[in-house]
Amino acid sequence: MGKKNTSFGLIKDPSQQLEDGYLDRTPLIQYILLSICFPMWGAAASLNDVLITQFKSIFELSDFASAFVQSAFYGGYFVLAIPASRIIRKWTYKCGIMIGLSFYIIGCTMFFPASHMATYSVFLAALFAIAVGLSFLETSCNTYSAMIGPRRFATLRLNISQTFYPLGSIFGILLGKYLIFTEGQALHKQLGSLTGENKTQFAREMLQRTLEPYRFIILVLAVLFILVAITQFPHSKPVAKTAETKATVGETLKYLVRNGKFREGIVTQFLYVGMQTAVWSFTIRLALTLDDSLNERTAANFMVYAFVAFFIGKVVANVLMTKLNEDLVLIGYSVLGVAALLYVIFVPNMTAVYAAILTSGLFGPCWATIYARTLDSIGDKRHTETAGAVIVMSIIGGAVIPVIQGLISDATGSMQTAFTASLVCFIAVLVYFLRRFSAGKKSSSVA
């Protein structure tokens, strides 16, 4: 039996709430606003790839130390995901989205005092604050996108929302290319030709350039915040039975630990996000290493191509998944991804950069599919919000794998060899989808 949604908002919600938390139909305006949040964290993540290159030169960092940009960023996800889920559970998904947008704006604003203090640790604190906001956004939006409509279209809905993510990534990398990076020689060469006060002053000017993208992002976030605030959103939560008690965090965690499919999904998501982040973190550095004549602004073009490839790969996969078995599509993507990374590692010329771009195209719908599958493994829907938060916590892979890749680069002196870390992760993703395909065949034969 459907139940009409009655939450506050000037823009009304026409859907009916079902007992399992899904809706009888997808409310279009609400779904569009929800999906617009996805490119906003894509823009923040892609700017990190620019900041890693910029900070490495300005603060004279090793590849290992520069990767801590990602550690600060994705560490925020890990710390705040479960608190975010409890707030969402107590109130609404809309509340989680608005809190996320608020912290995102605060984090962006922190870049302004950070640029004047001019220390690496203060910038990392600003990135952590942004990540707090994004933790609320991702915990809300990923689960909400899967729930905001009929259950049978949950994975497709989340994949469509995730398709907007690379558009934000392209927007972020273009902001970084034109507003942070400069023309002329590579930044480390320009700094190497200066000494004393001239070098210090130039480094400060380069830090000031990091502020410009965040001015645009703050404006977009403010408009999005207002639109979400005036729109009525459905609850999309299971209708509680009168005798049913809410599960505590401890009860939920015990339930999740005993759930084999959930555990497998978490590990795979951890490795997938780590691989994706590591490949993107070091694509610009790979280009600069293989072609010494490039500067940062020119090398940033390769990241634009990577995110375009990511977008195209998602769109093609979405089409294929409506016609073919989802697991077969992702097995094909993963096999080609492993081959592309092997090329990156073993071919010592600029074509390796294009193989890294191809790898981005082959990330495809991995995140959304693993997320939706892992969330759907929750039989007891009392645990849905916290389970979604734990899946988001697996994003901590983005804080770990890039650091490992940076360590390998520093230890071996080879940026290409460092991509071995990403290769191992993609092999693990391939194994996951092979196991899911095999399990699906067994269940079909039993049925």
PESULRA-V807916 format. One record per residue. N is the residue number from 1. RES is the residue in one letter. PSI is psi in degrees with one decimal (NA if undefined). Layout:
n:N res:RES psi:PSI
n:N res:RES psi:PSI
//
This chain:
n:1 res:M psi:129.0
n:2 res:G psi:153.5
n:3 res:K psi:127.8
n:4 res:K psi:135.9
n:5 res:N psi:137.7
n:6 res:T psi:21.9
n:7 res:S psi:162.9
n:8 res:F psi:145.1
n:9 res:G psi:144.3
n:10 res:L psi:-35.4
n:11 res:I psi:116.4
n:12 res:K psi:159.5
n:13 res:D psi:117.0
n:14 res:P psi:-1.4
n:15 res:S psi:164.2
n:16 res:Q psi:135.2
n:17 res:Q psi:131.8
n:18 res:L psi:164.5
n:19 res:E psi:-31.6
n:20 res:D psi:4.6
n:21 res:G psi:-21.4
n:22 res:Y psi:172.2
n:23 res:L psi:163.4
n:24 res:D psi:-22.4
n:25 res:R psi:164.4
n:26 res:T psi:118.4
n:27 res:P psi:117.3
n:28 res:L psi:-50.2
n:29 res:I psi:-44.0
n:30 res:Q psi:-40.9
n:31 res:Y psi:-38.3
n:32 res:I psi:-47.5
n:33 res:L psi:-42.0
n:34 res:L psi:-43.7
n:35 res:S psi:-27.3
n:36 res:I psi:-24.9
n:37 res:C psi:-29.7
n:38 res:F psi:-47.9
n:39 res:P psi:-20.3
n:40 res:M psi:-38.4
n:41 res:W psi:-19.6
n:42 res:G psi:-39.9
n:43 res:A psi:-42.6
n:44 res:A psi:-42.7
n:45 res:A psi:-41.1
n:46 res:S psi:-29.7
n:47 res:L psi:-28.6
n:48 res:N psi:-37.7
n:49 res:D psi:-33.6
n:50 res:V psi:-44.9
n:51 res:L psi:-36.9
n:52 res:I psi:-45.9
n:53 res:T psi:-42.7
n:54 res:Q psi:-47.3
n:55 res:F psi:-32.9
n:56 res:K psi:-42.7
n:57 res:S psi:-46.0
n:58 res:I psi:-44.7
n:59 res:F psi:3.3
n:60 res:E psi:59.7
n:61 res:L psi:156.3
n:62 res:S psi:168.0
n:63 res:D psi:-36.6
n:64 res:F psi:-49.7
n:65 res:A psi:-37.7
n:66 res:S psi:-28.4
n:67 res:A psi:-11.6
n:68 res:F psi:-12.3
n:69 res:V psi:-45.6
n:70 res:Q psi:-33.5
n:71 res:S psi:-43.7
n:72 res:A psi:-40.7
n:73 res:F psi:-54.4
n:74 res:Y psi:-19.4
n:75 res:G psi:-34.2
n:76 res:G psi:-37.5
n:77 res:Y psi:-46.7
n:78 res:F psi:-43.6
n:79 res:V psi:-37.3
n:80 res:L psi:-7.0
n:81 res:A psi:-48.3
n:82 res:I psi:-45.5
n:83 res:P psi:-38.5
n:84 res:A psi:-41.7
n:85 res:S psi:-35.6
n:86 res:R psi:-37.2
n:87 res:I psi:-43.4
n:88 res:I psi:-40.5
n:89 res:R psi:-40.8
n:90 res:K psi:-37.2
n:91 res:W psi:-109.9
n:92 res:T psi:166.1
n:93 res:Y psi:-37.8
n:94 res:K psi:-42.1
n:95 res:C psi:-44.2
n:96 res:G psi:-40.0
n:97 res:I psi:-43.3
n:98 res:M psi:-37.7
n:99 res:I psi:-42.3
n:100 res:G psi:-45.1
n:101 res:L psi:-37.6
n:102 res:S psi:-47.5
n:103 res:F psi:-33.4
n:104 res:Y psi:-45.6
n:105 res:I psi:-42.7
n:106 res:I psi:-44.6
n:107 res:G psi:-43.3
n:108 res:C psi:-39.9
n:109 res:T psi:-31.6
n:110 res:M psi:-17.6
n:111 res:F psi:-26.1
n:112 res:F psi:-51.4
n:113 res:P psi:-30.8
n:114 res:A psi:-38.4
n:115 res:S psi:-27.2
n:116 res:H psi:-33.1
n:117 res:M psi:-27.4
n:118 res:A psi:43.3
n:119 res:T psi:143.0
n:120 res:Y psi:-40.0
n:121 res:S psi:-34.2
n:122 res:V psi:-37.9
n:123 res:F psi:-39.0
n:124 res:L psi:-35.9
n:125 res:A psi:-40.0
n:126 res:A psi:-41.3
n:127 res:L psi:-36.4
n:128 res:F psi:-41.2
n:129 res:A psi:-40.7
n:130 res:I psi:-42.8
n:131 res:A psi:-30.6
n:132 res:V psi:-47.2
n:133 res:G psi:-42.7
n:134 res:L psi:-29.1
n:135 res:S psi:-44.6
n:136 res:F psi:-43.5
n:137 res:L psi:-49.1
n:138 res:E psi:-39.4
n:139 res:T psi:-38.3
n:140 res:S psi:-54.1
n:141 res:C psi:-39.0
n:142 res:N psi:-48.8
n:143 res:T psi:-42.5
n:144 res:Y psi:-41.8
n:145 res:S psi:-37.4
n:146 res:A psi:-30.5
n:147 res:M psi:-20.1
n:148 res:I psi:62.6
n:149 res:G psi:-170.3
n:150 res:P psi:143.4
n:151 res:R psi:-37.3
n:152 res:R psi:-17.5
n:153 res:F psi:16.0
n:154 res:A psi:-48.9
n:155 res:T psi:-42.4
n:156 res:L psi:-42.0
n:157 res:R psi:-45.8
n:158 res:L psi:-37.5
n:159 res:N psi:-38.9
n:160 res:I psi:-45.1
n:161 res:S psi:-42.5
n:162 res:Q psi:-22.4
n:163 res:T psi:-25.2
n:164 res:F psi:-22.3
n:165 res:Y psi:-50.9
n:166 res:P psi:-22.9
n:167 res:L psi:-40.2
n:168 res:G psi:-36.6
n:169 res:S psi:-42.2
n:170 res:I psi:-44.1
n:171 res:F psi:-44.7
n:172 res:G psi:-43.8
n:173 res:I psi:-33.0
n:174 res:L psi:-38.9
n:175 res:L psi:-43.4
n:176 res:G psi:-41.1
n:177 res:K psi:-48.0
n:178 res:Y psi:-23.6
n:179 res:L psi:-21.5
n:180 res:I psi:-53.6
n:181 res:F psi:153.4
n:182 res:T psi:168.0
n:183 res:E psi:176.3
n:184 res:G psi:-158.3
n:185 res:Q psi:162.9
n:186 res:A psi:148.5
n:187 res:L psi:-40.8
n:188 res:H psi:-29.1
n:189 res:K psi:-40.7
n:190 res:Q psi:-43.6
n:191 res:L psi:-34.6
n:192 res:G psi:-23.5
n:193 res:S psi:-3.8
n:194 res:L psi:158.6
n:195 res:T psi:162.6
n:196 res:G psi:-137.2
n:197 res:E psi:-33.7
n:198 res:N psi:-41.7
n:199 res:K psi:-42.1
n:200 res:T psi:-43.8
n:201 res:Q psi:-41.5
n:202 res:F psi:-40.9
n:203 res:A psi:-39.6
n:204 res:R psi:-40.8
n:205 res:E psi:-40.0
n:206 res:M psi:-35.5
n:207 res:L psi:-38.6
n:208 res:Q psi:-30.1
n:209 res:R psi:-23.0
n:210 res:T psi:-15.2
n:211 res:L psi:-31.7
n:212 res:E psi:-45.8
n:213 res:P psi:-32.8
n:214 res:Y psi:-20.9
n:215 res:R psi:-45.8
n:216 res:F psi:-43.3
n:217 res:I psi:-41.2
n:218 res:I psi:-41.8
n:219 res:L psi:-46.3
n:220 res:V psi:-42.1
n:221 res:L psi:-39.1
n:222 res:A psi:-43.0
n:223 res:V psi:-44.3
n:224 res:L psi:-40.1
n:225 res:F psi:-44.7
n:226 res:I psi:-43.8
n:227 res:L psi:-41.9
n:228 res:V psi:-40.2
n:229 res:A psi:-35.9
n:230 res:I psi:4.4
n:231 res:T psi:135.5
n:232 res:Q psi:125.4
n:233 res:F psi:145.5
n:234 res:P psi:155.5
n:235 res:H psi:-41.4
n:236 res:S psi:45.3
n:237 res:K psi:146.8
n:238 res:P psi:140.5
n:239 res:V psi:118.2
n:240 res:A psi:135.3
n:241 res:K psi:150.7
n:242 res:T psi:-35.2
n:243 res:A psi:-1.0
n:244 res:E psi:130.6
n:245 res:T psi:151.7
n:246 res:K psi:141.8
n:247 res:A psi:138.7
n:248 res:T psi:168.0
n:249 res:V psi:-42.7
n:250 res:G psi:-44.0
n:251 res:E psi:-41.6
n:252 res:T psi:-44.6
n:253 res:L psi:-38.6
n:254 res:K psi:-41.9
n:255 res:Y psi:-43.8
n:256 res:L psi:-38.7
n:257 res:V psi:-33.8
n:258 res:R psi:-9.3
n:259 res:N psi:104.0
n:260 res:G psi:-42.5
n:261 res:K psi:-37.1
n:262 res:F psi:-45.4
n:263 res:R psi:-44.3
n:264 res:E psi:-40.9
n:265 res:G psi:-39.7
n:266 res:I psi:-47.6
n:267 res:V psi:-43.4
n:268 res:T psi:-40.7
n:269 res:Q psi:-39.5
n:270 res:F psi:-48.2
n:271 res:L psi:-37.8
n:272 res:Y psi:-49.8
n:273 res:V psi:-39.7
n:274 res:G psi:-43.0
n:275 res:M psi:-48.7
n:276 res:Q psi:-46.6
n:277 res:T psi:-40.4
n:278 res:A psi:-44.1
n:279 res:V psi:-45.2
n:280 res:W psi:-32.9
n:281 res:S psi:-32.6
n:282 res:F psi:9.3
n:283 res:T psi:-44.3
n:284 res:I psi:-43.9
n:285 res:R psi:-37.4
n:286 res:L psi:-44.6
n:287 res:A psi:-43.7
n:288 res:L psi:-33.5
n:289 res:T psi:-40.5
n:290 res:L psi:-22.1
n:291 res:D psi:100.5
n:292 res:D psi:-13.9
n:293 res:S psi:-10.5
n:294 res:L psi:150.7
n:295 res:N psi:176.2
n:296 res:E psi:-39.5
n:297 res:R psi:-42.4
n:298 res:T psi:-42.2
n:299 res:A psi:-26.6
n:300 res:A psi:-22.0
n:301 res:N psi:-33.9
n:302 res:F psi:-31.5
n:303 res:M psi:-35.5
n:304 res:V psi:-47.0
n:305 res:Y psi:-38.6
n:306 res:A psi:-42.9
n:307 res:F psi:-31.5
n:308 res:V psi:-43.6
n:309 res:A psi:-39.8
n:310 res:F psi:-44.4
n:311 res:F psi:-49.1
n:312 res:I psi:-42.1
n:313 res:G psi:-38.9
n:314 res:K psi:-45.1
n:315 res:V psi:-46.9
n:316 res:V psi:-42.8
n:317 res:A psi:-40.3
n:318 res:N psi:-40.5
n:319 res:V psi:-46.7
n:320 res:L psi:-36.6
n:321 res:M psi:-15.4
n:322 res:T psi:-14.7
n:323 res:K psi:-26.6
n:324 res:L psi:168.7
n:325 res:N psi:129.6
n:326 res:E psi:-43.1
n:327 res:D psi:-37.9
n:328 res:L psi:-40.8
n:329 res:V psi:-45.6
n:330 res:L psi:-28.7
n:331 res:I psi:-45.4
n:332 res:G psi:-45.2
n:333 res:Y psi:-42.9
n:334 res:S psi:-39.2
n:335 res:V psi:-46.2
n:336 res:L psi:-35.0
n:337 res:G psi:-42.5
n:338 res:V psi:-43.4
n:339 res:A psi:-40.9
n:340 res:A psi:-40.3
n:341 res:L psi:-34.3
n:342 res:L psi:-38.3
n:343 res:Y psi:-44.1
n:344 res:V psi:-41.7
n:345 res:I psi:-38.2
n:346 res:F psi:-10.5
n:347 res:V psi:109.3
n:348 res:P psi:54.3
n:349 res:N psi:-178.1
n:350 res:M psi:-17.2
n:351 res:T psi:-22.1
n:352 res:A psi:-32.9
n:353 res:V psi:-39.9
n:354 res:Y psi:-30.4
n:355 res:A psi:-36.2
n:356 res:A psi:-37.5
n:357 res:I psi:-43.4
n:358 res:L psi:-39.3
n:359 res:T psi:-41.5
n:360 res:S psi:-39.0
n:361 res:G psi:-25.9
n:362 res:L psi:-3.6
n:363 res:F psi:-34.7
n:364 res:G psi:-134.0
n:365 res:P psi:24.2
n:366 res:C psi:-52.7
n:367 res:W psi:-52.8
n:368 res:A psi:-40.0
n:369 res:T psi:-44.4
n:370 res:I psi:-42.3
n:371 res:Y psi:-52.7
n:372 res:A psi:-40.7
n:373 res:R psi:-44.2
n:374 res:T psi:-41.4
n:375 res:L psi:-37.1
n:376 res:D psi:-14.8
n:377 res:S psi:-6.1
n:378 res:I psi:103.1
n:379 res:G psi:-39.4
n:380 res:D psi:102.4
n:381 res:K psi:-4.3
n:382 res:R psi:-20.6
n:383 res:H psi:5.9
n:384 res:T psi:-51.4
n:385 res:E psi:-45.5
n:386 res:T psi:-37.1
n:387 res:A psi:-41.5
n:388 res:G psi:-38.4
n:389 res:A psi:-40.6
n:390 res:V psi:-37.5
n:391 res:I psi:-42.8
n:392 res:V psi:-35.1
n:393 res:M psi:-26.4
n:394 res:S psi:-11.5
n:395 res:I psi:-15.6
n:396 res:I psi:-17.7
n:397 res:G psi:-30.1
n:398 res:G psi:-16.5
n:399 res:A psi:-20.7
n:400 res:V psi:-52.8
n:401 res:I psi:-41.8
n:402 res:P psi:-36.5
n:403 res:V psi:-42.6
n:404 res:I psi:-41.9
n:405 res:Q psi:-38.8
n:406 res:G psi:-40.1
n:407 res:L psi:-43.2
n:408 res:I psi:-41.3
n:409 res:S psi:-46.3
n:410 res:D psi:-39.3
n:411 res:A psi:-37.8
n:412 res:T psi:-16.8
n:413 res:G psi:16.0
n:414 res:S psi:114.3
n:415 res:M psi:-34.4
n:416 res:Q psi:-45.5
n:417 res:T psi:-32.6
n:418 res:A psi:-25.3
n:419 res:F psi:-3.0
n:420 res:T psi:-35.3
n:421 res:A psi:-43.5
n:422 res:S psi:-36.6
n:423 res:L psi:-46.0
n:424 res:V psi:-40.6
n:425 res:C psi:-42.1
n:426 res:F psi:-34.9
n:427 res:I psi:-40.6
n:428 res:A psi:-39.5
n:429 res:V psi:-42.0
n:430 res:L psi:-45.7
n:431 res:V psi:-39.7
n:432 res:Y psi:-48.9
n:433 res:F psi:-30.6
n:434 res:L psi:-42.1
n:435 res:R psi:-40.0
n:436 res:R psi:-39.3
n:437 res:F psi:-43.2
n:438 res:S psi:-42.9
n:439 res:A psi:-38.1
n:440 res:G psi:-39.0
n:441 res:K psi:-41.0
n:442 res:K psi:-44.9
n:443 res:S psi:-32.6
n:444 res:S psi:-40.1
n:445 res:S psi:-34.5
n:446 res:V psi:-41.8
n:447 res:A psi:NA
//
